Amino acid sequence: MVKHYQPLDTVFLALADPTRRSILQTLSARESTVSELARPYNISLPAVMKHISVLQRAGLVSHHKIGRTRHCRLVAQPMAQASTWIETYRKFWEGRLDSLERFLKATAPATKTIPTQSSSQE
């Protein structure tokens, strides 16, 4: 079955995997070859290529070939779209939590302070 995702869905799908997030972190510092990206992981080169392919479909990575070497670079624009989406819901939930806090303060029973006994009883 072929799944058709919206652009934002593919970004979140790509970011869901820790290996792909790590690859993006590496690419945020510098352009890298596929071999350089694969080096830190205990997985095969084809597995790393699959991760890169998911990142490319999400628009997070672009690549170009120089001879037989494929160089990858980060494309940050799709993450900006995801950040905008998250920010909308952050504002929503902050507003809801602020309302809950006001409600709880308004309905909380008044607490009485119980005097403590002095430890120096003679």
Backbone as a ProteinNet text record, in pm:
[ID]
protein_1_A
[PRIMARY]
MVKHYQPLDTVFLALADPTRRSILQTLSARESTVSELARPYNISLPAVMKHISVLQRAGLVSHHKIGRTRHCRLVAQPMAQASTWIETYRKFWEGRLDSLERFLKATAPATKTIPTQSSSQE
[TERTIARY]
83.8	0	88.6	62.6	139.4	77.2	160.3	112.8	152.4	58.4	85.2	78.2	188.8	196.8	199.5	148	159.6	304.2	351.5	490.2	527.9	440.6	472.1	480.2	396.7	400.8	536.5	589.2	717.7	831.5	820.1	922.7	919.9	800.2	791.7	829.5	795.3	835.5	988.1	1051	1197.7	1261.4	1203.7	1260.6	1231.9	1144.5	1106.5	1218.3	1314.1	1420.2	1546.3	1603.1	1722.3	1844.7	1858.5	1972	1959.3	1839.2	1819.7	1840.1	1794.8	1819	1968.3	2041.3	2185.5	2253.6	2206.8	2261.2	2237.6	2117.8	2088.1	2176.8	2203.8	2291.8	2431.1	2480.3	2611.3	2610	2503.8	2495.5	2474.6	2424.9	2408.3	2543.7	2646.2	2780.5	2855	2831.6	2906.3	2847.9	2872.9	2839.5	2924.7	2868.2	2942.2	2912.6	3006.1	2982.5	2899.7	2840.2	2761.4	2850.4	2972.2	3064.4	3094.9	3114	3139	3017.2	2899	2777	2757.3	2800.1	2781.5	2880.5	2996.1	3105.4	3065.7	2990.1	2963	2862.3	2795.9	2687.6	2730.2	2675	2703.8	2596.8	2576	2480.3	2546.4	2487.7	2546.9	2531.9	2615.6	2607.9	2471	2414.7	2280.5	2174.2	2188.2	2093.4	2104.1	2225.8	2245.7	2187.4	2204.7	2148	1995.2	1932.9	1787.7	1747.6	1823.2	1795.6	1808.5	1912.3	1932.9	1820.1	1773.3	1662.7	1535.3	1507.6	1391.3	1407.7	1527.5	1554	1539.3	1580.6	1566.4	1419.1	1339.5	1196.4	1126.7	1175.3	1118.1	1170	1266.9	1323.6	1426.2	1471.3	1565.6	1710.8	1736.1	1873	1874.5	1976.2	2001	2138.2	2164.1	2295	2340.2	2468.8	2526.7	2644.7	2675.1	2784.9	2906	3018.2	3147.6	3221.6	3230.6	3287	3194.1	3248.1	3167.1	3120.8	3154.2	3123.8	2999.6	2906.7	2783.3	2799.2	2782	2792.2	2651.5	2626.1	2494.2	2504.5	2395.8	2390.4	2250.1	2242.3	2116.4	2035.9	1905.1	1810.9	1715.9	1726	1655.1	1510	1469.6	1336.4	1222.3	1222.1	1112.1	1103.1	1215.9	1211.7	1149.9	1165.7	1102.4	950.7	901.2	756.9	707.3	783.8	745.8	747.9	845.5	856.4	737	693.8	576.7	452.3	436.3	322.4	326	442.4	457.3	430.1	477.9	459.2	311	231.7	87	26.8	63.5	8.3	70.6	192.3	253	172.5	139	59	-78	-138.8	-268.9	-261.5	-163.9	-155.3	-112.3	-28.5	6.9	-116.3	-200.9	-324.8	-416.7	-427.3	-512.1	-457.7	-327.1	-268.2	-278.7	-266.6	-285	-428.3	-525.3	-665.7	-687.4	-626.5	-637.8	-578.1	-462.9	-399.2	-489.9	-549.9	-641.3	-761.6	-815.7	-930.1	-893.4	-779.1	-738	-713.9	-655.6	-633.1	-765.4	-861.5	-990.7	-1074.8	-1058.4	-1142.8	-1071.7	-945.4	-871.1	-923.5	-945.8	-990.5	-878.8	-920	-821.1	-754.8	-625.4	-553.8	-528.3	-543.4	-519.2	-379.8	-314.4	-182	-198.3	-145.2	-152.8	-24.4	-40.2	80.8	152.9	282.4	364.9	401.1	418.9	456.8	605.6	641.1	782.7	847.3	967.5	1038	1098.2	1094.6	1155.2	1045.3	996.3	895.9	965	926	992.6	895.9
-117.8	0	124.6	216.3	338.9	442.6	504.3	608.1	743.6	836.1	971.4	1064	1126.1	1213.3	1358.6	1443	1586.3	1626.2	1740.1	1779.6	1784.2	1835.8	1842.8	1703.1	1611.3	1473.4	1409.4	1434.7	1373.4	1430.4	1557.2	1617.7	1550.2	1538.2	1475.3	1327.6	1260.6	1121.5	1110.8	1201.7	1200.5	1231.6	1325.6	1365.1	1264.8	1169.7	1073.3	975	959	859.6	925.5	870.2	931.5	931.6	830.8	828.7	943.1	966.3	1075.3	1210.7	1224.6	1351	1372.8	1267	1277.1	1316	1259	1294.9	1443.3	1491.7	1633.8	1721.9	1676.1	1753	1763.7	1653.7	1655.5	1752.4	1746.1	1832	1978.7	2005	2145.3	2212.4	2132.5	2186.7	2202.1	2105.7	2110.2	2011	2036	1940.5	1816.4	1698	1573.6	1474	1383	1274.2	1166.8	1078.6	969.6	882.6	857.2	776.3	843.5	973.3	1046.3	1038.6	1047.8	1040.1	900.3	798.1	659.7	617.7	680.8	639	618.2	708.3	691.2	580.8	524.4	429.8	286.7	198.2	55.9	-7	53.5	2.8	6.7	-65.6	-75.5	56.2	71.7	188.2	197	84.1	91.3	139.6	103.3	149.9	301	351.6	496.6	564.8	505.3	561.5	568.7	468.5	472.2	588	608.9	723	854.9	866.2	988.1	1006.2	897.4	903	956.8	913	964.4	1114.1	1155.7	1298	1378.9	1320.5	1388.7	1403.2	1296.9	1304.6	1412.4	1432.5	1535.9	1674.9	1680.3	1808.4	1862.7	1780	1824.3	1812.7	1734.4	1711.8	1721.3	1785.3	1783.5	1721.1	1674.7	1614.7	1647.3	1634.9	1646.9	1550.9	1508.1	1413	1483.8	1447	1488.9	1358.7	1323.8	1193.7	1084.5	994.1	885.7	916.1	1032.1	1066.9	1154.3	1114.1	1191.1	1278.5	1408.3	1505.9	1549.8	1554.2	1592.4	1723.8	1799.6	1923.9	1939.8	2009	2035.5	2141.5	2120.1	2219.7	2247.4	2365.2	2393.8	2439.1	2481.8	2538.8	2448.5	2318.5	2236	2232.2	2244.8	2248.6	2378.2	2485.5	2612.2	2598.4	2527.8	2503.4	2420.1	2317.6	2234.5	2317.5	2402.5	2488	2582.5	2637.5	2725.4	2650	2527	2444.7	2416.2	2379.7	2351.2	2476.4	2589.7	2715.8	2748.6	2721.9	2745.4	2666.1	2540.6	2456.9	2487.1	2534.9	2576.4	2690.7	2788.7	2901.7	2854.6	2763.2	2709.1	2642.9	2552.9	2479.6	2568.8	2666.4	2759.3	2835	2876.3	2944.7	2855	2729.8	2634.9	2608.8	2592.8	2567.6	2690.2	2809.5	2931.6	2939.3	2902.5	2901.2	2800.1	2683.4	2581.4	2630.9	2697.7	2750	2852.6	2942.1	3041.9	2973.3	2872.4	2799.3	2731.2	2665.1	2594.2	2690.7	2805.3	2904.4	2959.5	2980.2	3036.5	2937.8	2809.8	2710.2	2637.8	2666.7	2598.7	2643.3	2546.3	2585.7	2660.1	2753.1	2828.4	2732.7	2740.3	2653.3	2728.3	2654.8	2714.7	2675.9	2770.6	2743.2	2688.2	2571.8	2508.9	2545	2604.8	2639.8	2513.5	2519.5	2405.2	2420.7	2308.5	2310.8	2333.2	2406.5	2432.2	2306.3	2280.8	2158.9	2174.5	2293.9	2312.7	2315.7	2196.4	2184.3	2152.3	2225.3	2203	2144.3
0	0	0	-88.3	-98.8	-6.8	75	164.6	108.2	108.9	62	181.9	214.6	330.2	287.1	372.4	353.3	384.9	334.5	359.3	506.9	591.3	734	795.3	747.2	795.7	767.1	647.1	612	696.6	734.9	821.8	958.2	1017.9	1149.3	1143	1035.2	1017.2	1013.5	942.2	933.2	1067.7	1141.9	1271.4	1382.5	1357.1	1460.5	1495	1406.7	1427.5	1483.4	1591.7	1651.2	1558.9	1474.4	1381.2	1281.6	1231.1	1135.7	1202.2	1327.5	1397.6	1417.2	1445.7	1462.9	1331.1	1221.7	1090	1063.5	1094.1	1075.1	1162.1	1282.7	1371.7	1311.4	1257.2	1192.1	1073.7	994.4	876.2	912.5	1032.7	1072.7	1093.8	1121.1	1140.3	1007.9	915.9	789.4	689.5	563.9	458.4	479	454.2	475.6	364.8	345.7	251.7	322	243.9	301.1	389.3	346.8	427.6	560.5	559.3	685.1	776.1	717.6	797.3	856.2	781.8	825.6	933.6	938.5	1026.3	1173.6	1236.6	1380.2	1414.5	1315.6	1343.8	1317.1	1396	1380.7	1291	1174.2	1076.5	939.1	845.5	712	635.1	534.2	447.7	377.1	329.4	270	371	497.3	599	617.5	616.9	627.2	504.2	388.8	265.7	274.5	336.6	353.9	444.8	552.6	641.2	564.2	484.9	406.2	305	248	152.8	219.8	341.9	415.8	440.2	477.4	500.7	371.7	260	131.1	92.5	111.8	79.2	162.1	285	371.6	334.6	246.1	204.6	301.3	395.5	497.8	455.7	353	306.4	154.1	102	-42.2	-62.1	-182.5	-208.4	-350.2	-369.6	-503.1	-509.1	-629.7	-648	-704.1	-649.6	-703.7	-731.5	-859	-896	-845.9	-764.2	-708.7	-567	-517.5	-378.2	-372	-286.2	-266.5	-143	-161.5	-52.8	-12.9	117.5	168.6	244.6	239.3	316.9	373.7	484.3	552.8	478.3	471.1	420.3	536.6	594.3	719	700.8	583.8	563.5	613.2	583.7	633.5	786.8	854.2	1000.7	1049.7	975.2	1011.9	1004.4	904.2	892.9	1010.5	1049	1163.7	1291.7	1305.1	1423	1432.9	1321.2	1319	1364.6	1317.9	1355.9	1506	1556.7	1699.9	1782.7	1737.6	1810.1	1826.8	1724.5	1732.4	1847	1856.8	1962.9	2098.2	2102.1	2228.6	2288.4	2205.7	2253.4	2301.9	2228	2266.7	2403.9	2422.4	2548.6	2664.1	2638.6	2745.7	2792.7	2698.6	2735	2815.2	2775.3	2847.8	2987.4	2999.1	3130.8	3221	3164.3	3242.4	3295.1	3211.5	3254.7	3366.4	3353.9	3457.7	3588.5	3581	3701.6	3770.2	3693	3750.7	3815.8	3750.1	3804.4	3935.9	3937.3	4058.9	4174.3	4146.7	4251.7	4303.7	4213.8	4253.3	4333.1	4308.3	4374.6	4488	4510.2	4617	4752.7	4844.2	4978.2	5049.9	5134.8	5212.5	5310.1	5319.3	5412.2	5541.2	5649.7	5780.9	5826.2	5889.2	5942.9	6084	6108	6239.2	6315.1	6433.6	6508.5	6551.6	6543.9	6586.3	6731.9	6797.3	6937.3	6949.7	7049.4	7073.9	7125.8	7083	7125.2	7264.1	7320.1	7453.5	7558.7	7591.3	7695.2	7827.4	7929.7	8059.4	8155.2
[MASK]
++++++++++++++++++++++++++++++++++++++++++++++++++++++++++++++++++++++++++++++++++++++++++++++++++++++++++++++++++++++++++

